[in-house]
């Protein structure tokens, strides 16, 4: 705890005032005579201790304190070494280096300049606060230190202020050292900006080639396979965010279906339990039907069969009818592709739609040698891989531009060919489904 300074009593003040070496005494301070200060320095130089000097001068140590003599001599010696005896004989407290008060030294022009500088500082403070608030409201999130440094730099340059950097950094809640590091890194920022602009041109080519529906991982794979350019997917995401390349994706709301996910089905057992990839081509076959709207309010129905391991679309059929023949034709096309060969442990997995619970379809599946498996009732996650393909198809295919069923059929055929042979997938070791099938067979 800091020790409080001693206060003199009235009796002690009267006693000290009678000493000829004292000019004035208050409750807190003693003003010593200049001649006593000079005599004390001379006695100290002759070898006397501060305490002896004050005792010989008639100062009771029990009143002034035993440390007071030492402190006074220390202060007087510094003044004496710098200004000589004149420094002790004439009081210099409140004097500037020129010997006059700074307040008195200011001329009218100087006072005007001080007022103008203060106004500029207040304007800068107000503008910085407004910019910080406006930018945070626009981005709807807290500003990064780099963004705050940029605003500080703009305000300093605009008002041509000096020696107020610390003050503005305190307002922006950033460190002054961080601001100076940011200023010194200007060259590196410009180099990075140049590199980002060059990489953006390359990324944007693939983004546009995929009709603005490609994500960072898709672009990364296309860069590596088409342009032989290796670029980190985090960098691609940063550049896409920086240049506002926003991918158009579906916004599914699965909660309605998930609410029914705990209900057990009673049609066929779920043999997969969401293990879609079992490491062997054509062992797990996933199927489903999706609705496609085209033309002026027309509807078509697409049935697909997908390989759970290679992600290939093995067979598909597009029809304007939702009859049982839609699934039968799809299965017939699958068997044409297989040329009659079926994996001995093949599983044919679907949801509990009326097509797959139909006795004729179930009989056809069993006769071909498939084990039939079904998702739980209302549980889209049990056939998530198939649902994922339909989602990508509707994101990336401009099916709404088609005016008739034949145009739509051509578009769907072209997209599935592209999906199987040219669309790289991150989880397939950056290969296309066709390449991954060859990879599994070779392994």
C-alpha positions in Angstrom: 0.0 0.0 0.0 1.3 3.5 -0.8 2.3 5.5 2.2 0.4 8.7 2.7 2.4 12.0 3.1 2.5 13.3 6.6 0.5 16.4 7.5 1.9 19.0 9.9 -0.1 20.0 12.9 -0.6 23.7 13.9 2.0 23.4 16.6 4.5 21.8 14.2 3.9 24.5 11.6 4.5 27.3 14.3 7.7 25.5 15.4 9.1 25.2 11.8 8.1 28.7 10.9 10.4 30.1 13.6 13.4 28.5 11.8 15.4 31.1 9.9 16.0 28.6 7.0 12.3 28.3 6.3 10.4 30.7 4.1 6.9 29.1 4.4 5.3 26.1 5.9 1.9 24.5 4.9 0.2 21.4 6.2 2.0 19.4 3.5 5.1 21.3 2.4 8.1 23.3 3.6 9.6 26.0 1.5 13.3 26.3 2.3 15.3 29.5 1.9 17.7 29.6 -1.2 20.7 30.4 1.0 20.0 27.3 3.1 19.9 25.2 -0.1 23.3 26.6 -1.3 24.8 26.2 2.2 23.5 22.6 2.3 25.2 21.7 -1.0 28.5 23.2 0.2 28.3 21.3 3.5 27.5 18.1 1.6 30.5 18.6 -0.7 32.6 18.9 2.5 31.5 15.5 3.6 28.6 16.1 5.9 25.6 13.8 5.7 22.1 15.2 4.8 20.8 14.3 8.2 23.6 16.1 10.0 23.1 19.2 7.8 19.4 19.5 8.7 19.9 18.7 12.4 22.6 21.4 12.6 20.2 23.8 10.9 17.7 23.2 13.7 15.2 20.9 11.9 13.8 18.3 14.2 13.8 14.9 12.4 10.9 13.6 14.4 8.7 16.3 12.7 10.1 16.5 9.1 11.0 12.8 8.9 14.4 11.1 8.6 14.1 10.6 4.8 13.4 14.2 4.0 17.0 15.5 4.2 18.2 12.9 1.8 15.4 13.6 -0.7 15.9 17.3 -0.5 19.7 17.1 -1.0 19.2 14.7 -4.0 16.9 17.2 -5.7 19.1 20.3 -4.9 22.2 18.5 -6.2 20.5 17.8 -9.6 19.5 21.5 -9.9 23.0 22.7 -8.8 24.7 20.4 -11.3 22.6 21.7 -14.2 22.1 25.4 -13.4 24.6 26.2 -10.6 23.9 28.4 -7.6 21.4 30.5 -9.6 19.2 27.4 -10.0 18.9 27.2 -6.2 18.7 31.0 -5.6 15.9 31.5 -8.1 12.8 29.4 -8.1 12.4 27.6 -11.5 9.2 25.7 -10.9 6.5 26.3 -13.6 9.2 27.6 -16.0 9.7 26.3 -19.5 13.2 25.8 -21.0 13.0 29.4 -22.4 12.3 30.7 -18.9 8.7 31.6 -19.5 5.3 29.9 -19.2 4.2 28.0 -22.2 0.7 29.4 -21.9 2.0 32.9 -22.0 4.3 32.0 -24.9 1.4 31.2 -27.3 0.6 34.0 -29.7 -2.8 34.6 -31.2 -1.8 32.8 -34.4 -0.5 29.9 -32.4 -3.7 29.6 -30.4 -5.7 29.7 -33.7 -3.6 26.9 -35.1 -4.1 24.8 -32.0 -7.9 25.3 -32.2 -7.9 24.3 -35.9 -5.8 21.2 -35.1 -8.2 20.2 -32.4 -11.2 20.6 -34.7 -9.5 18.4 -37.3 -8.9 15.8 -34.7 -12.5 15.8 -33.6 -13.7 15.6 -37.2 -11.4 12.6 -37.8 -12.6 10.9 -34.6 -16.2 11.4 -35.7 -15.6 10.1 -39.2 -13.8 7.0 -38.0 -16.6 6.1 -35.7 -19.2 6.6 -38.4 -17.2 4.4 -40.9 -16.8 1.7 -38.3 -20.5 1.6 -37.5 -21.6 1.8 -41.1 -19.3 -1.0 -42.3 -20.3 -3.3 -39.5 -24.0 -2.7 -40.2 -23.4 -3.4 -43.9 -21.5 -6.7 -43.4 -23.6 -7.7 -40.4 -20.5 -8.9 -38.6 -17.5 -7.6 -36.6 -14.8 -6.0 -38.7 -11.4 -7.7 -39.0 -8.3 -5.9 -37.8 -7.2 -5.4 -41.4 -10.4 -3.6 -42.2 -10.0 -1.4 -39.2 -6.5 -0.5 -40.1 -7.7 0.5 -43.6 -10.2 2.9 -42.1 -7.6 4.4 -39.8 -5.3 4.9 -42.7 -8.0 6.6 -44.8 -8.8 9.1 -42.0 -5.2 9.9 -41.4 -4.5 10.6 -45.1 -7.7 12.6 -45.5 -7.1 15.0 -42.5 -3.2 14.9 -42.7 -3.0 14.3 -39.0 0.2 13.5 -37.1 0.8 12.0 -33.7 -2.8 10.9 -33.3 -2.4 7.3 -34.4 -2.5 5.9 -30.9 -5.7 7.8 -30.3 -7.5 6.5 -33.4 -6.3 2.9 -32.7 -7.9 3.1 -29.3 -11.1 4.2 -30.9 -11.0 1.4 -33.4 -10.0 -1.1 -30.7 -6.8 -2.2 -32.4 -3.1 -2.0 -31.4 -0.9 0.7 -32.7 2.0 -1.8 -33.3 -0.5 -3.9 -35.4 -1.4 -0.8 -37.5 2.3 0.0 -38.2 2.9 -3.7 -39.2 -0.1 -3.4 -41.5 1.4 -0.2 -43.1 4.8 -1.9 -43.6 3.1 -4.9 -45.3 1.7 -2.7 -48.1 4.1 -4.2 -50.7 3.1 -7.8 -49.8 -0.6 -6.9 -50.0 -0.2 -5.4 -53.5 1.7 -8.6 -54.6 -1.1 -10.8 -53.1 -3.7 -8.7 -54.8 -2.0 -9.1 -58.2 -1.8 -12.9 -57.6 -5.4 -13.1 -56.5 -6.6 -11.3 -59.6 -4.6 -13.7 -61.8 -6.0 -16.7 -60.0 -9.5 -15.3 -60.1 -9.4 -15.2 -63.9 -8.6 -18.9 -63.9 -11.2 -19.9 -61.3 -13.9 -17.8 -63.0 -13.4 -19.6 -66.3 -14.3 -22.9 -64.6 -17.0 -21.3 -62.6 -18.7 -19.9 -65.8 -18.1 -23.2 -67.6 -20.2 -25.0 -65.0 -23.0 -22.3 -65.3 -22.0 -20.7 -62.0 -22.9 -23.9 -60.2 -19.4 -25.2 -59.3 -18.1 -25.2 -55.7 -14.5 -24.9 -54.5 -13.8 -28.6 -54.5 -15.3 -29.0 -58.0 -13.1 -26.1 -59.3 -10.0 -27.5 -57.6 -10.5 -30.9 -59.4 -11.1 -29.2 -62.7 -8.0 -27.0 -62.3 -5.8 -30.1 -61.6 -7.2 -32.3 -64.4 -7.8 -29.7 -67.1 -5.2 -27.0 -66.5 -2.6 -29.0 -64.5 -2.8 -26.3 -61.8 -2.7 -27.3 -58.1 -4.4 -24.8 -55.9 -5.5 -25.3 -52.3 -9.3 -25.5 -51.9 -9.2 -23.0 -49.0 -7.5 -20.4 -51.3 -10.2 -21.1 -53.9 -12.9 -20.5 -51.3 -11.2 -17.3 -50.2 -10.9 -15.9 -53.7 -14.5 -16.9 -54.5 -15.7 -15.1 -51.4 -13.4 -12.1 -52.2 -14.8 -11.7 -55.7 -18.3 -12.7 -54.8 -18.6 -15.9 -56.9 -21.7 -17.3 -55.3 -22.7 -20.8 -56.2 -26.3 -21.4 -56.9 -27.3 -24.4 -54.8 -30.5 -26.0 -53.6 -31.8 -25.1 -50.1 -33.4 -28.3 -48.8 -35.5 -28.4 -45.7 -35.2 -32.0 -44.4 -36.9 -31.5 -41.1 -40.4 -32.5 -42.3 -39.0 -35.8 -43.5 -36.7 -36.3 -40.5 -39.7 -36.0 -38.2 -41.0 -39.3 -39.6 -37.6 -41.0 -39.7 -38.1 -43.1 -36.5 -41.1 -45.0 -37.9 -40.2 -48.5 -38.9 -41.1 -49.8 -42.3 -42.8 -53.1 -42.9 -42.2 -53.8 -46.5 -38.5 -55.0 -47.0 -35.6 -54.9 -44.5 -33.0 -52.2 -44.9 -30.0 -54.3 -45.9 -27.7 -51.3 -46.4 -28.0 -49.2 -43.2 -26.6 -46.3 -45.2 -23.4 -48.2 -46.1 -23.7 -47.3 -49.8 -20.0 -47.8 -50.7 -19.1 -51.5 -50.1 -15.9 -51.3 -52.2 -17.1 -53.4 -55.2 -18.7 -52.1 -58.4 -22.3 -53.1 -59.2 -22.8 -54.7 -55.8 -25.0 -51.9 -54.3 -27.6 -50.4 -56.7 -29.5 -47.4 -55.6 -32.7 -46.2 -57.3 -35.3 -43.5 -57.1 -37.7 -41.3 -59.1 -37.6 -37.5 -59.3 -40.0 -35.0 -60.7 -38.8 -32.4 -63.3 -40.8 -29.4 -64.3 -40.1 -28.0 -67.8 -41.8 -25.9 -70.5 -44.9 -24.2 -69.5 -45.9 -26.1 -66.4 -45.3 -29.6 -67.9 -43.9 -32.4 -65.8 -41.6 -35.3 -66.5 -40.4 -38.2 -64.3 -36.8 -39.4 -64.2 -36.0 -42.9 -62.9 -32.3 -43.7 -62.2 -30.2 -46.5 -60.9 -26.9 -45.6 -59.4 -23.8 -47.6 -58.3 -23.2 -47.1 -54.6 -19.4 -47.6 -54.9 -18.5 -45.9 -58.1 -21.3 -43.3 -58.1 -22.0 -44.1 -61.8 -25.5 -43.7 -63.1 -25.9 -47.2 -64.6 -29.3 -46.7 -66.2 -32.0 -44.1 -66.5 -35.3 -43.5 -68.2 -37.3 -40.3 -68.6 -41.0 -40.4 -69.2 -44.1 -38.2 -69.1 -45.9 -40.9 -67.2 -45.5 -42.1 -63.7 -46.7 -45.6 -64.3 -45.1 -48.9 -63.3 -43.5 -49.1 -66.8 -41.1 -46.2 -65.7 -39.3 -48.5 -63.3 -39.6 -51.6 -65.5 -37.9 -49.8 -68.4 -35.1 -48.6 -66.2 -34.4 -52.1 -64.9 -34.5 -53.5 -68.4 -31.8 -50.9 -69.4 -29.8 -51.9 -66.4 -29.8 -55.6 -67.5 -28.8 -54.6 -71.0 -25.8 -52.8 -69.6 -24.9 -55.8 -67.4 -25.4 -58.2 -70.3 -27.2 -60.6 -68.1 -24.5 -60.7 -65.4 -25.5 -59.8 -61.8 -23.2 -59.6 -58.8 -24.0 -62.6 -56.6 -24.5 -60.4 -53.6 -26.1 -57.5 -55.4 -28.6 -55.3 -53.4 -31.3 -53.3 -55.1 -32.1 -50.5 -52.7 -35.0 -48.0 -53.0 -37.5 -46.1 -50.9 -41.0 -47.4 -50.0 -42.6 -45.8 -53.1 -45.6 -47.5 -54.7 -43.5 -48.6 -57.7 -41.0 -50.6 -55.6 -43.7 -52.2 -53.4 -45.6 -53.3 -56.4 -45.7 -57.1 -56.6 -44.8 -57.2 -60.3 -41.7 -55.0 -59.7 -40.7 -57.1 -56.7 -41.0 -60.3 -58.7 -38.9 -58.9 -61.5 -36.2 -57.8 -59.0 -36.1 -61.2 -57.4 -36.0 -63.1 -60.7 -33.0 -61.1 -61.8 -31.1 -62.2 -58.7 -31.2 -59.0 -56.6 -31.8 -58.8 -52.9 -34.4 -56.1 -52.4 -33.7 -53.4 -49.7 -35.8 -50.4 -48.7 -35.3 -47.3 -46.7 -37.3 -46.8 -43.6 -40.6 -45.0 -44.0 -40.2 -41.3 -44.7 -36.4 -41.5 -44.2 -34.7 -39.8 -47.1 -31.3 -40.2 -45.4 -31.4 -44.0 -46.0 -31.1 -43.3 -49.7 -29.0 -40.1 -49.4 -26.6 -41.0 -52.2 -29.4 -41.2 -54.7 -31.0 -38.0 -53.4 -27.6 -36.2 -53.7 -27.4 -37.0 -57.4 -30.9 -35.6 -58.1 -29.9 -32.5 -56.2 -26.8 -32.0 -58.3 -28.7 -32.6 -61.5 -31.4 -30.0 -60.6 -28.7 -27.5 -59.6 -26.5 -27.9 -62.7 -29.0 -28.7 -65.5 -31.0 -25.9 -67.1 -34.0 -28.1 -67.6 -36.5 -25.3 -67.3 -35.3 -24.0 -70.7 -36.6 -27.1 -72.4 -39.9 -26.7 -74.3 -40.7 -30.3 -75.0 -40.0 -33.8 -73.7 -37.5 -34.6 -76.4 -35.4 -31.6 -75.6 -35.5 -32.5 -71.9 -34.5 -36.1 -72.7 -31.4 -34.9 -74.7 -30.4 -32.5 -71.9 -30.7 -35.3 -69.3 -28.7 -37.7 -71.4 -25.9 -35.2 -71.9 -25.8 -34.3 -68.3 -25.6 -38.0 -67.1 -22.8 -38.6 -69.7 -21.0 -35.5 -68.3 -21.6 -36.7 -64.7 -20.2 -40.2 -65.3 -17.2 -39.2 -67.5 -16.2 -35.6 -66.8 -17.5 -34.5 -63.4 -14.7 -35.0 -60.8 -15.7 -35.9 -57.3 -13.7 -35.1 -54.2 -14.6 -38.3 -52.4 -13.6 -40.5 -55.4 -10.0 -39.5 -55.0 -10.7 -36.6 -57.4 -11.7 -38.9 -60.2 -14.8 -39.2 -62.3 -17.2 -42.1 -61.6 -16.0 -43.9 -64.8 -12.3 -43.4 -63.8 -13.0 -44.6 -60.2 -14.7 -47.8 -61.5 -11.6 -48.6 -63.5 -9.5 -47.8 -60.5 -11.5 -50.3 -58.3 -11.3 -53.0 -60.9 -7.6 -52.6 -61.3 -7.1 -52.7 -57.5 
